[in-house]
Amino acid sequence: MNGAWPQLAAERDRPTIVALHLFSQVAGKVPTALLPWRNHGWHLTLHVTPRGLRTEPIHAETGTFALAFDLIDHRFVLEDAGGTHTLPLGPMSVADFHQAAMAMLAAAGHRVRINPAPNEVEPAIPFAEDRERRVYDPDSARRLHGALTAADRIFRLFRSSFLGKVSPVHFFWGSFDLAVTRFSGRPAPAHPGGIPNLPDAVTREAYSHQVSSAGFWPGGAGGPGGPFFYSYAYPPPDGFGEAKVAPEAARFDAALGEFVLDYDAVRAAADPDSALLAFLDSTYRAAADLGGWDRAALECAPGQPGVPRQV
């Protein structure tokens, strides 16, 4: 069972994860620049695929294309009607990746102006000026992909038991986390903002409504720590941090303002899938019950393959 949940070791894997975090910011700025803004920034996210991470189709005046990180063959890929263009992934600086990625886009006929600096990291060194050579280890990249694929599978199952507004399971390149967010349907008070190098208008639109959000953070350029699963509520209802959740290894991190379950605790569980589902279900129930959600109207049984939901 643990074979589906590869080991992630900070000393071995974090340098590659940091590199991919910064490289993914370059790619993520492309749909941000070209696609109409969709609620909560859902248009600019990446999505887990059998080979890595990929944008949704990017519809531009120059044609439709998609960008992807192939973490199996270790390539940055552009696909459009004209064919496939690739850039090898390996040890390089962010400046070198940025230059090569923009050149590949231009060679394919897609000249794009992107915001030139990363979001949600500090310091936000402009891409063209970040010349530190970054580590890229193929084994670490494959391990990251394996962990994301396993988490994506369980998040999608968790998502299937909610009838209300719920986000796709998607990957935010700014914070570098896989996430799924449930909504109560009620508006929320204005978020205070203050996320490093992210416009407050973006944050306030993202949290315009009451949510229970869960995700997987493998670590990244935003700071030390990880990998872990998380779950939080906005606005946090009274008593949320004291709620009893499962499994026993889960804890409330007051500094983060969210429940945390270490990735290694999931891997070590007798049934990792059930341990993660217990975390997702129990933390959501804490947010919904304490926040007064209409659970009877919003929830349903988990989905089953080939079986339409009964109404």
Order of alpha helices (4+ residues) and beta strands (2+ residues): alpha-beta-beta-beta-beta-beta-beta-beta-alpha-beta-alpha-beta-beta-alpha-beta-beta-beta-beta-alpha-alpha-alpha
